[in-house]
Amino acid sequence: MSVITSISVPFTYLLTLYFVTSWQSAKDVESAVNSRIADYQAYIEEIAEFYEESGQHINADQDIHTVFECIESIIVNPIPRKN
């Protein structure tokens, strides 16, 4: 079984998901989101290193069909894991 461990998404897209949707909860208020984003950005290098060592990367800042094909190829043709 192959595992996708990392997907790159444009930062502005993430903000749009949080602030434009109508399903916001209390934890999605702007101050809470900004706090979580700041925490994420503070540890981005460590997070990236962890996921680079354990799996594959998909750049989601592409056409939706290209992203789907990347995900599909990882599932259909998994890279052997290190033991």
Secondary structure, DSSP 8 states (H G I E B T S, - for coil): ---EEEEE--HHHHHHHHHH-S---GGGSHHHHHHHHHHHHHTHHHHHHHHHHHSEEEE-SS-HHHHHHHHHHHHHS------
